[in-house]
Amino acid sequence: TNFDNPIKIVLADDYIESIEKGTIKVLNGSIMNIKNNIIRIDNCDYDNIDYAIFCTGYKRDLPFLDSKVKEILDYNPKINDFPLNLYNCTFNPLLTNFACVGVFLGSFTGSAEIQAKYAVNYLKNKLNLNMKDIQTHLDLESKKRKKSDYQLPSYAISNYVSFCDRLAKEMNIMPDLNLIRFEDFELYNLLFNGPIIQVEYTDNFNSSKKIELKNLLNKYIKPKF
């Protein structure tokens, strides 16, 4: 493993605190032996181990796709994070009846839900997008993907929030945070500092919707104003 490359991780809320307390230890190396609650890594023993999580990674495989579909979508297994050439990791105009959800950005609830809505809008031909421009962009991307020096993103999920926002904007359901900040500062703080959930992407923030959303977001976070 090349540890000089960017580490591809998603952190839980209490991860840093657990590291500081010593309840979690991150160990790099080859496991040589496991006996009872003792693990030997590179000739060094670590005892009092409760659980071991093997972070070995994985490679994507798409055996459910027909070879002709893979060819159309410029399938390249060497590009592990994005093996298919898709617009917004969701669709390619060359296939009007095909869309992906939660495959290439990780199956996270917030993004998967809004991506599913985005995919349905595409399949129903409800996205107000210039498909010719999108296809031109994908054609250029296809040429880049064939080059040996093609630069991969350091980590697919690094733009998680901007990805959700981009889909919302293309569906015209991106909330106007500047207006919400002026009208309801409490809701603005919850939206800006809280988790990404599909229900917050709406262009209809009436009074009942605001109350419902504030109650829902308050269940997930304790905002600090």
N, C-alpha and C positions, 0 to 999 in steps of 0.2 A: 504494500500500500504506500502511496506517495502522500505523506502527511504535509507536504509543502503546498498542496492544492487546497482551495477553500473547502472547509468542512461543511458537509451537507447535512444539516440537522434542523429540527423544529423543536423548540424548547417549551416544556410545560411551565405553567406559571410559577411553580414552587421549585423549579430545577436549581436555580442559583442558590436559593436558601438551603436546599438539601446538600449541595456541594459544600457550602460554607460550614454546615453542621457535620459534615463527614459521613452522612447517611448514604451518599452516593459517591462512588469512586469510578472515574473513567480510566481504563487501563488499555494501553496499546501493546500488542504483541501476539505471540502464538501460544495458544493454550496447550500445555504439555500433559496436564493431568488434573482430574477432578476427583477428590475423595472426601466424602462427607461434606463439611462446609469449608474445605480448603481447596483453593485453586492455584495451580502452579502455572505461571506465565513466564516464559523465557528464563527458566531456572530460578524464579523468585516465587516464594509461597505467600499467598494472601489468605488469611484465616477469617473466621466469623462471617462468612459470606452467606447471606440469606437467599438472594436471587442473583442469577447471572443472565444478562441480556446480551445476546450475540448480535452485534451491529455489523453484519457482513455485507449488507446491501443486496441488490438483486438486479437482474437484467430483464427487461420487458420482452414478452413474447406475445404475438397476436395471431395465434393459430386459428381463431374463429373467422378471420378475414380471408376471403377468396383471393387467390394469387392475382387475378385481374384487378381487384379492388386495391390491393397493395401497390400494384404497378401504377395505377392512376393517381394514388395518393403519395407517390414517391417514397415508398417505404425504405427506410435505411436503418437496420438494427444496430449499426455502430453509433447512431445518435440516440443514446438510451433515453434521455429525457423527452425528446420529441422525434420519435421514429417515423411519424407521419407528417406530411407537409399540410398543415391545417391553419386556417385563419382563426385567430383567437383560440387556438387549441381545440376548436369545435367542429368546423366544417371546411369543405373545399367545394367551390361552385361547380366543379366538374361532376360531382355526385349530389344531385338535388334531394336524394332520399336517404342521406347518410349524415349522422352527427355523433360526436363523442361527448360524453359527460363524465367528469371526474377521473379521466384516464391519465392525462399527462401533467396535471398540476397537483395531483394528490387528491384523494377522496375526502376532502374537508367539507363539512356540512354547509358552511356559508357560501363557498364558491360553487360547490356542486349544485346547490339549490338554484342559484341565480343562473348558472350555466345551463341547467336543465330548462329553465324558462327561456333562455336565449336560444337554445337548440330547437325548442318547440316553435318559437317565433320564426326561426329560419325555415324549418320544415313546412310551416304554413305560409311561407312567403310574406311574412309581415315585417321583416326588417327593411327599413328604408336605407339601404346601402347600395353603393355603386359596385355591382358584382364584377364589371369589367376591370375596374381599378384594383379590386381585390385579387382577381385572377392574374393580373399583370404583376402585382406584388408577389404572389405565390410562385409565379414562373421565375422571377428573379431569385427568389429564395431557393428554388429547386436547383438552379445553377450553382449557387453558393454551397448547397449541401453536398454537391458532388465533389467539391474540392477537398484535398487532403488536409488543408490548413483551416478548415471550417471551424470557427470559434463557437463553442457551446456556451450557453448561459452558465454562470457559476452555480446557480441553483434555481430550479424551475419555480419554486414557491416564494422566492424572495420578493416578488411583486404581487403578492396575494391580494392586498387591498386595492392597488391600482388596477389589477385584473378585474376584480368585481365592479369597480367604478366604471371601467371602460365598457363592460357589457351593459351596465345600467344606462350609460349615456347613449349607447347605440339603440337601446330600446325605449329611450326617452322616459326613463323612470328614475333618473338620478335626482335625489332631493337637493334643493337649493340651500346649502348649509349657511350661506351668508344671510339669506332671508330668515331662516330658522333661528340663527343666532340673535337676530334683531327681535324676533317675535317671541321666542321661547328659549331663553338661555340655558335652562335646566336640560331641555331636550337636546340642545346643541352639544352640551358637554357629554351627555350619554352617547350620542351618535359618534362624536369625534373620538372619545376615549374608550368606548365600549367595544364589544365584539362585533364581528361582521355577521349579520343574520339577514336572510333574504327579505324579511318583512319590512325592513327599514328602507328598502328601495321602492319608493312609490312617489308619484307626482301629485298625490292627493292627501295632504296633511291637514285634514279637518280636525276639529276639537276632539272628537271621540277617538280618532286615529292617534292623536298625540298622546292622550291618556293611556290608551292600550299599549302603545309602543314604550312609553316611559315605565309602565308597570312591568313589562316584559324585560326590558334592559336592566332594570333594577334587580331582577332576580339573578343576573349574571355577574354584575360588578357592584362595587361600592365606590362610586366616584368621589374624587377629592377635588372640591372646587376651591 
